Amino acid sequence: AERARSLRAAIAAEPARDEPKLELATALMQLGEADEAATLLDALPANLAESAPAKVLRSHLAFARVLKGAPPLGELAVLVKHDPANLKARHQLGTRLLIDGESELALAQFLEIMRRDRAFEDDLGRKCLIAAFDLVEDADLVSRTRRQMASMLF
C-alpha cells in the first residue's frame, strides 16, 4: 500500500513518465485492485505495454479474473476432493494455488484438467499451463511440466 501511495505521488509529480504507471499497476495487483491495475496497463504506450513485466502482469490479471466470486481455497479443495471431475472447481483451485505461490500444486491441477477433458472450455487446461509458465519462477518445474504437457499433446 505504501509503495502504491509513493508511486501515485511520483505520477502526480511527473504525469508524462509512464514507467511509474507500470510499477503502480503491479503494486495495485498485489493489493487485489485488479480492475484499476488493468486500466493502468491498458493505457500504457506500446513499448511498455509489450514489455516482459507488463506481460507477466497481464497473466496475473487473467488469473485474478478467474477468482472473482470463487469460493476460498479450502472450499475449492473440498469440492475437487468430493468430485474430481468438477473441472470448473479444479480450474479455480489451480488458479488460487498459483496466485498463492503454490506453483507445483497449481500446475498439477491444470495438467489434471488436460488429462480428464482436453476439450473442456476450449482446452482450458493447456491454456492455463501456458499462461502459468510465464509466472512460475522455478525453471525446472516449468521444464518438467512442459514435458508432461507435451506427452499429453502428442
N, C-alpha and C positions, 0 to 999 in steps of 0.2 A: 504494500500500500504506500509506503514511504517512497519507494522507487517511482511509482506511478505519479505521486504528487510532484516529485522533483522533475520528472520528465514533462509533466504538464506545464510547469513553470518555465522550463527550457524552451518549450514550443511557443509559449506566450511571448517570451523574450525574442525569439527568432523564428517567426512563423514560416519563413521561406525554407528553412532547413527541414529536410524530410527524414533524415536518419533517426532523430529522436522519436518520430512518429511510429516507425517500425519497432523501436525499443518499447514505446508505450503500449503498442498493440500486444507485444509479448507479455509485458507486465500485467496488462488487463486480462489476458487469457489465463495467466496464473492465478488471478484473483477471481476467476469464474465469470468475468464480464465478456463473454464470447461475442455478443452482438456488437458491443462497442469496438471490440478488437477487430471484428470483421469489417466494420465500417471504415476504420482507420486503414486497414490493409487494402481495401478496395480503392481507397483514394490515393494510394502511393503512385509515384511515377513508375513507368515500366522498368527502369533499371533496378529499382528497389523491389518492386512487386515480383520480379522474377529471380531475385537473389535466393541463395540457399536458406538463409534464415526465414525469409518470407514463405518459401515452400514448406518448410517444417511447420511454421505457424498455421498455414492453410490445412495441413494434415491434422494438426491438433484441433483446429476448429471443426473440421469434418467429423472427427470422432466425438467431440464435445456435443455436437448437434444430436448424435445418436442417443445421448443420455438424457435429453430433455424429456421429463416425465417418466423416466425409467425408475424402477424400484432400486433401493440401495443394494450394495454388493451382497450382503447376507441373503436377502430375499432372492436375488438372481441365482445365487449358488444353490439354494434350496429348490427353486423351480427347475434348474437343469438336472439336479440330482434325482428329482422325482419324475422328470420327463426328459430324458436325454435327447429326444427328438424335437424338443422345443427350440428350434433354431433361432427364433427371434430373441428368446431369453439368452441363449448361448452367445449370440452376437452382442447383446448388451453387456453380458458378463465379460466377454473378451475385451470389449471397449473399456469398461470400467477398470478392469485389471491393467490395461495398457496405460490409461490415464493415471492410475495409481502407482505406476512404475514396476508392475509385476509383468515384465515383458515376456518371460518364458511361458508363464501360465496363459497370458493373453494370446500369444501366437498358437499355443496348443488348442485353444478354443476355436480360433479361425481355421486351423487345419481340420479340426473335427467337423466343422460346418462343411468343408470341402468333401470330407470322407462320406458324410451322411447324404449330402444332396448338392451336387455341383450346380444344379440349375436354380437353387434357392436364391430368390431375389436377384436374378441375372448374375450368378456366380459371385455372390457377395463374399463368401469366404476367401476366395483368391484375391478379390479386390481389396479386402481389408488387410490381408497379408502384405500385399504390395505397398499399400499406404503405410502400414506399420513399420516396414523396413526402413522408411525414412526417419522414423522416430526412435528406433531401438539403437542404442549406442554400442551394444555388445556385438562386434563383428562376427565372432564365432557363432553366436546364437543365430544371427541373421543367415550366415552361410549354411548352417545345419538345417535351418527351417526352409531355406530356398531349395535345398536338395530334396527335402521331404515333399515340398510342394511340387517340384518338377517331376518326382516319381509318380505323383498322382495325375499329372497332366499328360504324361507320355507313356 
